[in-house]
Amino acid sequence: MIRRTWAIEALVVVLAVAEVLATRGWLEDWMTAGALVVAGALVLRRRFPRTVLALALATLATGVLWLPALCALHALAASERRRGEVVAGSAAVAVVAFVPWRDLDGYVWSLPDATLASLLAGLLAVAPAALGLLGRARTELAARLAELALSRERERRYAAEQAALRERERLARDLHDTAAHHLSLISLRAGAMAATADSAPYREEAAALGELGRRAAADLRRAIRHDGPGLDRLPELLEAAADIVDSVHLEPGDCPPAVQHTAYRIVQEALTNIRRHAPGASAEVSVHRAGGALRITVRNTTSPGPSTVPDQGGHGLPGLRTRAAALGGTLTATPTPEGGFTVEATLPVPAATAPPVAST
């Protein structure tokens, strides 16, 4: 495109110079020199159309040089100037082309000469202006069509996103209905078992199972309402995992709800993996603000029993990695040299949030 533009500019200048050289027999030396300067200035007509048109009017007054004025008027009409300026430029070209400036005193006007001069002046004034306005209209139309296509593409994407959102909501409601039903049955049966149990440990275990089912159902309802647990629920989660958590460091500060919910799920999934894959191991949990990010670290020691590496192809850690990436953060899960495992995540926190405040 750039090469094509420069080729057109070079062609215009060459034709203007050729016109000057072809008509130099009717021009004085100073006119020829000035006309060559105006021909070279035509490369600037798109950036300075009014200035170049004013210079070209002087060459048009010679009566034999037309091309510079035509090109300058076309550039003025094609630019983003007001229509009034285009009309004024056309009128100036028409007047300069009509008047015989070089023989103004001795020129004898006749009706055929005046008619021919009027037609020629009108052609020189109207044709380049009309072509310039047509080019401007085509450019504006192309820009509006591009905007319309972009708007339609955005609408299509929005419709697709809304359809996907509705489908996810439908699946979430189905999942809630099914899971809540079974969790309610578990809680009811656990309560019945606790009421009819003969031994105290058995009753306590059944009551704990019922409480776990009720908590799971409550968490499921909050997830469906997009009101998942935040950092305020983290002490409760760590208290429930007190049998494996040895060290806790919590200084999360004030974070957006999305960051809080993701941080909670990361700690929850990491503790679940420790119970599942490293039975008997102890864990260290750290959630604190460092600069403009919330850093989460869950590290477990070597399991005294048989341990396995968390399944990287499952839905737990990959799903949390996706959540962290959606917030602009990162999540890594790597084994330690001592034989344990470390889950580390960094979630950006907007600068508008409050500075870190220690929590218990």
RAZI-V269655 format. One record per residue. N is the residue number from 1. OMEGA is omega as a letter, one per 40 degrees, with the letter a starting at -180 (NA if undefined). Layout:
# RAZI-V269655
N,OMEGA / N,OMEGA
This chain:
# RAZI-V269655
1,i / 2,i / 3,i / 4,i / 5,i / 6,i / 7,i / 8,i / 9,i / 10,i / 11,i / 12,a / 13,a / 14,i / 15,i / 16,i / 17,i / 18,i / 19,i / 20,a / 21,a / 22,a / 23,a / 24,i / 25,i / 26,a / 27,i / 28,a / 29,a / 30,i / 31,i / 32,i / 33,i / 34,i / 35,i / 36,i / 37,i / 38,i / 39,i / 40,a / 41,i / 42,i / 43,a / 44,a / 45,i / 46,i / 47,a / 48,a / 49,a / 50,i / 51,a / 52,i / 53,i / 54,i / 55,a / 56,i / 57,i / 58,i / 59,i / 60,i / 61,i / 62,i / 63,a / 64,a / 65,a / 66,a / 67,i / 68,a / 69,i / 70,a / 71,a / 72,i / 73,i / 74,i / 75,i / 76,a / 77,a / 78,a / 79,a / 80,i / 81,i / 82,a / 83,i / 84,i / 85,i / 86,i / 87,i / 88,i / 89,i / 90,i / 91,i / 92,i / 93,a / 94,a / 95,a / 96,i / 97,a / 98,a / 99,i / 100,a / 101,a / 102,a / 103,a / 104,a / 105,a / 106,a / 107,i / 108,a / 109,i / 110,a / 111,i / 112,i / 113,a / 114,i / 115,i / 116,i / 117,i / 118,i / 119,i / 120,i / 121,i / 122,i / 123,i / 124,a / 125,a / 126,a / 127,a / 128,i / 129,i / 130,i / 131,i / 132,i / 133,i / 134,i / 135,i / 136,i / 137,i / 138,i / 139,i / 140,i / 141,i / 142,i / 143,i / 144,i / 145,i / 146,i / 147,i / 148,i / 149,i / 150,i / 151,i / 152,i / 153,i / 154,i / 155,i / 156,i / 157,i / 158,i / 159,i / 160,i / 161,i / 162,i / 163,i / 164,i / 165,i / 166,i / 167,i / 168,i / 169,i / 170,i / 171,i / 172,i / 173,i / 174,i / 175,a / 176,a / 177,a / 178,a / 179,a / 180,i / 181,a / 182,i / 183,i / 184,i / 185,i / 186,a / 187,i / 188,a / 189,i / 190,i / 191,i / 192,i / 193,i / 194,a / 195,a / 196,a / 197,a / 198,a / 199,a / 200,i / 201,a / 202,i / 203,i / 204,i / 205,i / 206,i / 207,i / 208,i / 209,i / 210,i / 211,i / 212,i / 213,i / 214,i / 215,i / 216,i / 217,i / 218,i / 219,i / 220,i / 221,i / 222,i / 223,i / 224,i / 225,a / 226,a / 227,a / 228,a / 229,i / 230,a / 231,i / 232,i / 233,a / 234,i / 235,i / 236,i / 237,a / 238,i / 239,i / 240,i / 241,a / 242,a / 243,a / 244,a / 245,a / 246,a / 247,a / 248,i / 249,a / 250,i / 251,a / 252,a / 253,a / 254,a / 255,i / 256,a / 257,a / 258,i / 259,i / 260,a / 261,i / 262,i / 263,i / 264,a / 265,i / 266,i / 267,i / 268,a / 269,i / 270,i / 271,i / 272,i / 273,i / 274,i / 275,a / 276,a / 277,i / 278,a / 279,i / 280,a / 281,i / 282,a / 283,i / 284,a / 285,i / 286,i / 287,a / 288,i / 289,i / 290,a / 291,a / 292,a / 293,i / 294,a / 295,a / 296,i / 297,i / 298,a / 299,i / 300,i / 301,i / 302,i / 303,i / 304,i / 305,i / 306,a / 307,i / 308,i / 309,i / 310,a / 311,a / 312,i / 313,i / 314,a / 315,a / 316,a / 317,i / 318,i / 319,i / 320,i / 321,i / 322,i / 323,a / 324,i / 325,i / 326,i / 327,a / 328,a / 329,a / 330,i / 331,i / 332,i / 333,a / 334,i / 335,i / 336,i / 337,a / 338,a / 339,i / 340,a / 341,a / 342,i / 343,a / 344,i / 345,i / 346,a / 347,i / 348,i / 349,i / 350,a / 351,a / 352,a / 353,a / 354,i / 355,a / 356,i / 357,a / 358,i / 359,a / 360,NA
